[in-house]
Structures are given as C-alpha cells and as structure tokens.
C-alpha cells in the first residue's frame, strides 16, 4: 500500500491533496498547503488560465463557441460548464484569489444558451442543473433557483431524466447521479431543506433498489459502461462514481452495496492500482498526463481506495 500511496503522491497537486486528506494521516495544515497548489500549478492552474475575460471557457457555456448547431455532434468538454465541474473536482480552494476571480467572472457574465439565464440560476435539464448546482454550492454561490427547478422535475420513481418531457419517463442513472451530487453539495454548504433532503434520499433509493447498476425487473446489468470506471465522468454514470458519492452521504453497511463493492475490488490490478476503463470521447482543453484508457489511473485509484476505506470503516 505504501508504494501505491507514494505513486499517487507523485501526481498532480489536485490528486496529491486529496490523497493526503482521504488516504493518509496527514495534518490539516499539510492538506491545506498542498491544496493551495491546485490553483497555482499543474492542471488546476492550466484550467484557470483557459478562462477568457468574459468568464467563459472556449467561447461557450454548455458547448464551445465554435460549435455549428447545423452540423451537430455529440459531446465536447471544453466550454464553461464542464470546465467548472473539473475545477471543482480538482478541489480548487474557493478562497484562492485566482479561483474567486474566475467564479466572479462566471457569475457576472455567463449566461445559458437555453433562455439567457444566469449561470448560477441554472437552466431546465436536470443533468445540467445537477452539475451547475454542485459547482455553485462548492464555490459559495446562491443557487436556490436551481434547487427549486430540480425538485420540481423529480419523477415518480424517485430520480430524474434529462429526456423527460411530461413527467412520465423512467429515471436515468446519468441524470440522477448529477442531481444527487448537486443536492448533497448544496445541503453541505447551506444545511439544505427538508424537501431537498427527502428528494435526495428518494434519488439514492432509486439507485440502491437497482444495486447501483442492475435492472429492477430481472437484476441484469443495465449498461456495460456502468461497470467501467471512467474519469472525468462528465455527465455519465458509473458505479465507481456512485460509490464515491455514497461514501460521503451514508455508511456502507447497506447490503445493497455488496455487489458494486465486489465489482470495484475485482478491478484492482496486481500492482495495487485501478485502470481507467472508459474515456468519454470529445474535445478537451488538455489531456491529463499518465491517464490513458486501459492503463493504471491515479484518479480511479484515488476514488477506489477512499471508497474501500469507507467500506472498511462501516465494518467496525
């Protein structure tokens, strides 16, 4: 294990500070010193440097400015929405002057393509709103309008679906995990409300009833991609992402965690690392060094090890 931790600590500051916090007995001062590097060097500093004076990344809010909607394609990860999601995932300190300045630019200038809404007011799709909610809550912004929108869009089975038009669709794992992450971040930042907490718990139950990956009807795997660890996850669902979410919200003693935890353990390589199994293709601002599909991944290993730590703690 020491060799694995040492290898993780050789990575980018965005990984190192989380390893110190989640996997070692490092002091809070040590963690804070390392976290402060995220906005000053490595991937975090590089991402901040990509923001333009108008507050946007790559000229757009959800899609980059160069997209031609008359010639549609599927995904791009270079615009403001996913850049902010990544900045949060890096753990950039909201109090850092460079980070605070970046968020101020977004709040004052960035608007959604849907109807010109301010970024931290959200738009209409729950998967988009869930990510924007998590971002806004993390960076200390007022995001109550997004909370109201996602609560109004919850479906009868307990989750959410970006493709729903009339409230009758089954929920989507992709949309639901995005909203759950947002509601949890907002609850942690503000204390939340009874209504938001009830919605979050119902969404969690939607996933747990399906063992985080299986059809409720016959217990078969819904989508083979759900069983594959990805990073960055963007708007996509996978079991590793779900377990990393539940690690923060409840103990691991629910028996419905047994199958997904066994799946995660089974993916560990002989040298103690986990591989990056799935890359969500699309243009990116830059690539993460030493993070290639099919190869050992610091990001996936960090997430897996802290999930297993959480699972072990629930046995005590």
C-alpha positions in Angstrom: 0.0 0.0 0.0 2.8 2.4 0.8 4.1 2.1 -2.8 0.6 2.9 -4.2 0.3 6.0 -1.9 3.8 7.1 -3.0 2.8 6.7 -6.6 -0.3 8.8 -6.1 1.6 11.5 -4.3 3.9 11.8 -7.3 0.9 13.1 -9.3 -0.7 16.5 -9.9 -1.5 18.7 -6.8 -5.2 18.1 -7.5 -4.6 14.4 -6.7 -2.0 14.9 -4.0 -4.1 17.0 -1.7 -7.0 14.5 -1.8 -4.7 11.6 -1.2 -3.3 13.4 1.9 -6.8 14.1 3.1 -8.5 10.8 2.3 -5.9 8.1 2.5 -3.2 9.2 5.0 -2.9 10.7 8.4 -1.7 14.0 7.2 -2.4 17.0 9.3 -4.9 19.6 8.2 -2.1 22.1 7.7 -0.3 19.6 5.3 -3.5 19.1 3.4 -4.1 22.9 3.1 -0.6 23.6 1.9 -1.0 21.0 -0.9 -4.5 22.1 -1.8 -3.2 25.7 -2.2 -1.0 24.5 -5.1 -4.1 23.4 -7.2 -4.7 27.0 -8.4 -1.1 27.8 -8.8 0.5 24.9 -10.7 -0.4 21.8 -12.7 -3.8 21.1 -14.1 -5.8 23.5 -11.9 -3.6 26.5 -12.9 -3.8 25.4 -16.5 -7.6 25.2 -16.4 -7.9 28.6 -14.8 -5.6 30.1 -17.5 -8.0 28.9 -20.2 -10.8 31.2 -19.0 -11.4 34.2 -21.1 -12.1 37.8 -19.9 -15.8 37.3 -20.5 -15.9 34.5 -17.9 -16.3 31.7 -20.4 -14.1 28.8 -21.4 -13.8 28.1 -25.1 -16.3 30.7 -26.0 -19.4 28.9 -24.8 -21.5 27.9 -21.7 -22.5 24.3 -22.3 -21.0 23.8 -25.8 -17.9 25.7 -27.1 -18.4 28.7 -29.2 -17.1 27.1 -32.3 -19.9 24.5 -32.5 -22.1 24.7 -35.6 -25.5 23.5 -34.5 -26.5 22.8 -38.1 -23.7 20.2 -38.1 -24.4 18.5 -34.8 -22.1 16.2 -32.9 -22.3 14.5 -29.6 -20.1 15.8 -26.8 -17.4 18.4 -26.2 -15.9 19.1 -22.8 -14.1 22.5 -23.4 -16.8 25.0 -22.5 -17.6 26.7 -19.2 -20.0 24.1 -17.7 -17.6 21.2 -17.8 -14.6 23.3 -17.0 -16.2 24.4 -13.8 -17.1 20.8 -13.0 -13.5 19.9 -13.4 -12.3 22.8 -11.3 -14.5 21.6 -8.5 -13.3 18.1 -8.9 -9.7 19.2 -8.7 -10.7 20.7 -5.3 -9.5 24.2 -6.1 -9.9 26.3 -3.0 -12.8 28.8 -3.4 -11.0 31.3 -1.2 -7.9 31.4 -3.5 -7.9 34.8 -5.2 -7.5 33.3 -8.7 -10.4 30.9 -8.2 -12.6 33.6 -6.6 -11.9 35.9 -9.6 -12.8 33.2 -12.0 -16.1 32.5 -10.3 -16.9 36.2 -10.1 -16.5 36.4 -13.9 -18.8 33.5 -14.4 -21.5 34.9 -12.0 -21.4 38.3 -13.6 -21.1 37.4 -17.3 -22.0 33.8 -18.2 -25.5 33.0 -19.5 -27.2 29.8 -20.6 -28.0 29.3 -24.2 -31.5 28.0 -23.3 -33.0 31.3 -22.4 -30.2 33.6 -21.3 -30.5 32.6 -17.6 -27.6 33.5 -15.4 -25.2 30.5 -14.9 -25.9 30.0 -11.2 -29.7 30.3 -11.8 -29.5 27.1 -13.9 -31.5 26.1 -17.0 -34.0 23.3 -17.4 -32.3 19.9 -17.8 -31.7 18.1 -14.6 -28.3 16.6 -15.6 -27.0 20.1 -16.5 -28.6 21.6 -13.4 -27.2 19.0 -11.1 -23.7 19.7 -12.2 -24.3 23.5 -12.0 -25.8 23.1 -8.6 -22.7 21.2 -7.3 -20.4 23.8 -8.8 -22.3 26.7 -7.4 -22.6 25.3 -3.9 -19.0 24.3 -3.8 -17.9 27.8 -4.8 -20.3 29.5 -2.4 -22.8 30.9 -4.9 -26.5 31.5 -4.5 -28.1 28.6 -6.3 -31.6 28.3 -4.8 -33.3 28.7 -8.2 -31.5 25.5 -9.4 -32.7 23.7 -6.3 -36.3 24.7 -7.0 -36.0 23.6 -10.6 -34.6 20.1 -9.8 -37.1 19.5 -7.1 -39.9 20.3 -9.4 -38.5 17.9 -12.0 -38.3 14.8 -9.8 -40.1 11.8 -11.4 -42.4 9.4 -9.8 -39.8 6.6 -9.3 -37.6 9.0 -7.3 -35.0 10.1 -9.8 -34.5 12.4 -12.7 -34.2 12.2 -16.5 -33.0 14.9 -18.9 -35.0 13.4 -21.7 -38.3 13.6 -19.9 -40.9 15.9 -21.4 -44.1 15.3 -19.4 -43.1 13.7 -16.1 -43.9 10.2 -17.2 -40.4 8.9 -18.1 -38.4 6.4 -16.1 -35.5 8.0 -14.4 -32.0 8.0 -15.8 -28.9 6.9 -13.8 -26.9 9.6 -15.6 -29.3 12.4 -14.7 -29.9 11.1 -11.2 -26.3 11.0 -10.1 -25.7 14.5 -11.3 -28.7 15.8 -9.4 -27.7 13.9 -6.2 -24.2 15.3 -6.3 -25.7 18.8 -6.6 -28.2 18.4 -3.8 -25.6 16.9 -1.5 -23.2 19.7 -2.2 -25.9 22.3 -1.6 -27.0 20.6 1.6 -23.5 20.5 2.9 -23.0 24.2 2.1 -26.3 25.6 3.4 -27.9 22.9 5.7 -30.5 22.3 3.0 -34.2 21.9 3.4 -36.5 19.0 4.4 -37.9 18.9 0.9 -34.5 18.8 -0.8 -33.2 16.2 1.7 -36.3 14.0 1.0 -35.7 14.3 -2.7 -32.1 13.3 -2.3 -32.9 10.3 -0.2 -35.5 9.2 -2.7 -33.0 9.5 -5.5 -30.5 7.5 -3.6 -33.1 4.8 -3.1 -33.8 4.7 -6.8 -30.1 3.7 -7.3 -29.9 1.4 -4.4 -33.0 -0.5 -5.4 -31.1 -1.4 -8.5 -27.8 -2.3 -6.7 -26.3 0.8 -8.4 -26.2 -0.9 -11.8 -28.9 -3.5 -12.4 -32.5 -3.6 -13.8 -35.1 -3.8 -11.0 -37.1 -6.2 -13.1 -34.6 -9.0 -13.6 -31.3 -8.0 -11.9 -29.3 -7.8 -15.1 -26.7 -5.1 -15.8 -28.4 -2.1 -17.4 -25.4 -0.9 -19.4 -21.9 -2.4 -19.5 -20.5 1.1 -19.2 -21.9 1.4 -15.7 -19.4 -1.3 -14.6 -16.5 0.5 -16.1 -14.6 3.2 -14.2 -14.2 6.5 -16.0 -12.5 9.8 -15.4 -13.5 12.5 -15.8 -17.1 11.2 -15.6 -18.7 14.4 -17.1 -22.5 13.7 -17.1 -22.1 10.0 -17.3 -22.9 7.5 -14.6 -20.7 4.6 -13.5 -20.6 2.5 -10.3 -17.3 4.0 -9.1 -18.8 7.5 -9.3 -21.9 6.4 -7.4 -19.9 4.7 -4.7 -17.7 7.8 -4.3 -20.9 9.8 -3.9 -22.4 7.4 -1.3 -19.1 7.4 0.6 -20.0 11.0 1.6 -23.7 10.5 2.3 -24.2 7.3 4.4 -22.4 4.3 5.9 -21.6 1.3 3.7 -23.5 -1.2 5.8 -26.5 -1.4 3.5 -26.3 -4.9 1.9 -27.2 -3.4 -1.4 -23.6 -2.0 -1.6 -22.2 -5.6 -1.6 -22.3 -6.2 -5.3 -20.9 -2.9 -6.5 -18.2 -3.0 -3.9 -17.2 -6.5 -5.0 -17.1 -5.2 -8.6 -14.8 -2.4 -7.6 -12.5 -4.7 -5.7 -12.3 -7.1 -8.7 -10.9 -4.4 -10.9 -7.7 -3.9 -8.9 -4.5 -4.7 -10.8 -1.7 -6.8 -9.3 0.4 -3.7 -8.6 -2.4 -2.3 -6.4 -3.7 0.3 -8.9 -7.0 0.5 -10.8 -7.2 1.1 -14.5 -9.1 3.8 -16.4 -11.5 1.6 -18.3 -13.6 4.2 -20.2 -12.9 7.6 -21.7 -15.9 9.7 -22.6 -14.7 11.0 -26.0 -14.9 14.6 -27.1 -12.7 17.6 -27.5 -10.8 18.6 -24.3 -8.8 21.7 -23.4 -5.8 19.5 -22.5 -5.1 15.9 -21.5 -4.1 14.5 -18.1 -0.6 13.1 -18.2 -0.3 9.4 -17.4 -4.1 9.0 -17.6 -4.9 6.8 -20.6 -7.8 4.4 -21.2 -6.7 0.9 -20.4 -3.8 2.0 -18.2 -3.4 2.4 -14.4 -5.0 5.6 -13.3 -4.2 7.8 -10.3 -7.7 9.3 -10.5 -9.5 6.0 -10.5 -7.2 4.5 -7.8 -7.8 7.5 -5.5 -11.5 7.1 -5.8 -11.4 3.4 -5.4 -9.1 3.4 -2.3 -11.2 6.0 -0.5 -14.4 4.1 -1.3 -12.8 0.9 0.1 -11.7 2.8 3.2 -15.3 3.9 3.7 -16.5 0.3 3.3 -14.0 -1.0 5.8 -15.0 1.7 8.3 -18.6 0.5 8.2 -17.5 -2.9 9.4 -16.0 -1.6 12.6 
